[in-house]
């Protein structure tokens, strides 16, 4: 969105040629061109990929690209070179800008649209500072676009300080992958919690799911905000822990899974990719056991059944938070069988055999779906995916306070799988 607004920083021009540097610049240049058109500028766009050593890139236009540049020159257009960065050298930006010069574009009409203002003297390209100063550089706005009332940042795991009594209670988090989260000011009535859900149709589907969850009484009612955010009334209460598990909570978990099975059903014919990835993870982690994932009731799963994702409000309501996106984002499982959430509840709430049987019976009686015959495969898959995720996260967060939390969580999942492996071996003897 910052690149969409860059036209506001460009001296008034009627015509513009946008040149994106592949690959990230492909998307950013498309957004910049679209933003220019919405402000009345006639904008055309090409993309190029500079070649050569990373510190000494060169750029050459194809005949079609050269024709586009020549037309722009003949119409007295301005030129913007669009990419993220610059990186260590700045040579990709410089290669494209100098290629435009060679093609006849006036130097004063060539602008470099970058993610930040570079330290020209630190760039590694040959004569980088002198070359860079010849062009006008326009760094896009770095401030996060968010609703005006979203003022107090609580992303990156900081939300935990607002809901847990001490850091010793904090759940693990790969904070680099957390969505942006904010609170409204405490001085303007009841506080609201803001979460980035996604721009356009990406955020719309999350919003609609969470509305369905709230309407059924399982979660807080969301409100659509600007800039891809959703907000909720800040609720007083406490997140739950596995030690809170009771027959009442088990019944609530079963009711929630039944609700998702009925309301978020999808068409899905197989789980081949999920099956292959589960087998791969088990093999790579030295866990020699079979896994079978049977698809009977495909859904958009919740994907986050951990106890701390459930809030006990001061008026006694048990509400599911963050229910709209995790079952259909960039991570596995994607659309899958409802048994994924059943397995998630069993694993995360540390249910023993008796509690597991009672939980599955509650679900079976109300839904008509007997998941007992397929649940073991999903418990294995869920646990090994979480184990692999936590190990990757711990490695990425080496040296941080998050690393031991993630390692402890990984050990918990590994213990579950090790016990299952031991049972298999015992049964085979």
SVG drawing of the C-alpha trace seen along z (x, -y; Angstrom):
<svg xmlns="http://www.w3.org/2000/svg" viewBox="-26 -19 60 79">
<polyline fill="none" stroke="black" stroke-width="0.4" points="0.0,0.0 2.9,-2.3 4.0,-1.7 0.5,-2.4 0.7,-5.8 4.2,-6.7 2.6,-8.7 1.9,-11.4 5.7,-12.0 6.3,-12.3 6.3,-15.7 3.2,-16.3 3.3,-14.3 0.7,-13.2 2.5,-10.1 4.6,-7.5 6.6,-4.4 6.9,-2.1 9.8,0.3 9.7,3.2 12.8,5.1 12.0,8.8 11.0,10.6 9.6,8.6 9.5,5.5 7.0,7.3 4.3,7.0 5.4,3.7 5.5,2.1 2.0,3.3 0.7,1.7 2.6,-1.5 1.2,-1.7 -2.3,-1.0 -2.0,-3.7 -0.8,-6.2 -3.8,-5.5 -6.2,-6.0 -4.7,-9.5 -5.2,-10.3 -1.8,-9.6 -1.4,-7.5 0.9,-4.7 2.4,-1.9 4.6,0.8 7.4,3.2 9.6,5.5 13.2,6.4 15.7,8.7 19.3,7.3 22.0,9.9 25.6,10.5 27.5,10.4 25.3,9.2 27.6,6.2 27.8,5.3 24.5,5.9 23.8,4.9 20.4,4.5 19.4,4.9 16.0,4.3 14.3,6.7 13.0,5.2 9.5,5.0 10.7,3.3 12.9,0.9 9.8,0.0 7.9,-0.8 10.8,-3.0 11.1,-4.8 7.3,-5.6 7.6,-7.0 10.6,-9.1 8.7,-10.5 5.7,-11.4 7.9,-13.2 7.0,-10.7 8.6,-10.3 10.2,-7.0 10.2,-5.2 12.3,-2.1 10.5,-0.1 11.9,2.6 12.3,3.4 15.8,2.7 18.3,1.5 20.4,4.4 24.1,4.3 25.1,3.0 22.3,1.1 23.5,2.4 20.1,3.6 18.6,0.2 21.6,-1.5 21.7,1.0 18.1,0.3 18.3,-3.4 21.4,-3.6 19.8,-1.3 17.0,-3.9 19.5,-6.6 21.1,-4.7 17.7,-4.3 17.2,-8.1 15.3,-8.8 16.4,-12.1 18.3,-11.6 16.2,-14.2 13.0,-12.2 14.3,-8.9 13.3,-8.2 14.3,-5.2 11.4,-4.0 12.9,-2.0 11.8,-0.5 14.2,-2.8 16.7,-5.6 20.1,-4.0 23.4,-4.9 25.0,-5.7 28.5,-5.5 28.0,-2.0 26.7,-0.5 29.1,2.1 28.5,1.4 31.4,-0.3 31.2,-4.1 27.8,-3.6 27.5,-6.9 28.4,-9.0 26.1,-7.0 23.2,-6.9 23.3,-10.7 22.6,-11.3 19.0,-10.1 16.1,-11.1 15.4,-8.5 11.9,-8.2 11.8,-5.9 8.2,-4.7 6.6,-5.4 7.8,-2.9 5.0,-3.5 2.6,-0.6 -0.8,-1.4 -3.4,-0.8 -6.6,-2.2 -6.3,-5.5 -7.4,-3.9 -4.8,-1.2 -2.1,-2.9 -0.6,-0.5 1.5,2.3 1.0,5.7 2.3,7.9 5.4,9.9 4.2,11.8 3.8,8.7 0.1,9.4 1.1,12.1 2.1,9.4 -1.5,8.2 -3.2,11.5 -0.7,13.6 0.3,12.9 4.0,13.7 6.4,14.6 6.7,18.1 3.1,18.7 3.7,17.4 3.1,19.9 5.6,20.3 5.5,18.1 7.4,17.7 7.0,13.9 8.4,13.2 5.3,14.8 2.8,13.1 0.2,10.9 0.2,7.2 -1.7,6.6 -2.6,3.3 -4.8,2.0 -6.8,-1.2 -6.0,-3.9 -7.3,-3.4 -8.4,-7.0 -11.2,-6.6 -13.9,-4.3 -13.7,-0.6 -10.5,0.7 -10.5,2.6 -8.1,5.2 -6.9,4.8 -5.5,7.7 -4.3,7.6 -6.5,10.1 -5.6,9.4 -6.3,6.9 -9.1,7.4 -10.7,10.8 -8.1,12.3 -9.3,10.4 -12.9,10.7 -13.0,14.5 -11.4,14.3 -13.9,11.7 -16.8,13.7 -15.6,16.9 -15.1,15.0 -18.6,13.5 -20.0,17.0 -18.0,18.1 -19.3,15.1 -22.9,15.5 -22.9,19.1 -21.6,17.9 -18.1,19.3 -16.1,16.2 -16.0,12.4 -17.9,10.4 -15.4,8.9 -15.7,5.5 -14.2,4.7 -11.6,1.8 -9.5,0.1 -6.2,1.3 -7.0,5.0 -7.6,5.0 -10.3,6.5 -11.1,5.4 -12.8,6.9 -13.9,5.5 -11.1,6.1 -12.5,8.7 -11.6,9.0 -10.9,12.6 -8.0,15.1 -6.6,17.5 -7.0,21.2 -4.3,23.8 -4.4,27.6 -4.8,28.0 -8.2,26.3 -9.6,29.2 -13.0,30.4 -16.0,32.2 -17.6,28.8 -14.6,27.6 -14.3,30.9 -18.0,30.6 -17.4,27.0 -14.4,28.2 -16.6,31.0 -19.4,28.5 -16.9,26.2 -15.6,29.0 -19.2,30.0 -19.9,26.4 -16.9,26.2 -17.7,29.5 -21.2,28.2 -20.5,24.6 -17.1,24.6 -17.4,27.8 -15.5,27.6 -15.1,29.8 -11.9,31.8 -11.1,35.1 -7.8,36.1 -5.1,35.4 -2.1,36.6 0.1,33.6 -0.6,33.6 0.0,37.3 3.3,37.0 4.5,34.2 3.5,36.0 5.5,39.1 8.4,36.9 8.5,35.1 8.3,38.4 11.2,39.8 13.3,36.7 12.8,36.6 13.7,40.2 10.2,41.4 9.6,44.7 5.9,45.2 3.1,45.4 0.6,42.6 -2.7,42.8 -4.9,39.7 -8.4,40.6 -10.7,37.9 -14.3,38.1 -15.4,34.6 -13.3,31.9 -13.4,28.5 -11.5,25.3 -10.1,26.3 -9.4,23.8 -5.8,25.1 -5.2,23.4 -6.8,25.4 -4.2,24.6 -5.7,23.8 -4.4,20.2 -6.5,19.6 -9.6,20.0 -10.6,17.2 -12.7,17.5 -14.4,14.2 -15.4,12.6 -19.0,13.4 -18.1,17.1 -18.2,17.4 -15.6,19.7 -14.7,18.0 -12.4,19.1 -10.1,16.4 -8.3,16.1 -10.6,18.6 -10.6,17.3 -7.3,17.7 -5.0,20.5 -6.7,23.3 -6.3,21.7 -3.0,19.8 0.5,20.4 1.1,23.3 -0.2,26.8 -2.7,28.3 -4.9,26.1 -8.4,27.5 -8.4,30.9 -10.6,33.3 -12.2,32.1 -10.2,34.7 -7.3,32.3 -9.0,30.0 -10.1,33.0 -6.5,34.2 -5.3,30.7 -7.6,30.5 -6.5,33.9 -2.8,33.1 -2.9,29.5 -5.1,30.1 -3.0,33.2 -6.0,35.5 -5.4,38.9 -7.0,42.0 -10.2,41.7 -10.6,38.0 -9.9,38.6 -12.6,41.4 -15.1,39.1 -14.3,36.2 -14.6,38.2 -17.9,39.8 -19.3,36.3 -18.4,35.3 -19.8,38.6 -23.1,38.4 -23.9,34.9 -22.4,35.0 -22.9,38.6 -19.3,38.8 -17.3,41.5 -13.7,40.2 -12.2,42.8 -11.1,45.1 -9.1,42.3 -8.0,40.1 -4.6,41.8 -3.3,40.8 -4.3,37.2 -2.7,37.1 0.5,38.3 0.3,35.8 -0.7,32.9 2.1,33.6 4.8,34.0 3.8,30.9 3.9,28.9 7.2,30.5 8.8,29.6 7.3,26.1 8.7,25.5 12.1,26.8 12.3,24.5 11.1,21.6 13.6,22.3 16.4,22.3 15.2,19.1 14.9,17.5 18.4,18.7 19.6,16.5 16.2,15.0 13.8,15.5 11.6,17.4 14.1,20.2 13.7,22.2 9.9,21.9 9.9,23.3 12.3,26.0 10.2,27.0 7.1,27.2 9.0,29.3 10.0,31.7 6.3,32.1 5.3,33.0 8.2,35.4 7.2,37.1 3.7,37.7 5.1,39.2 7.7,41.3 4.9,42.8 2.8,43.6 5.9,45.2 6.5,47.3 2.9,48.5 3.2,49.6 6.4,51.5 4.9,53.1 1.9,54.3 4.1,55.8 6.1,57.9"/>
</svg>
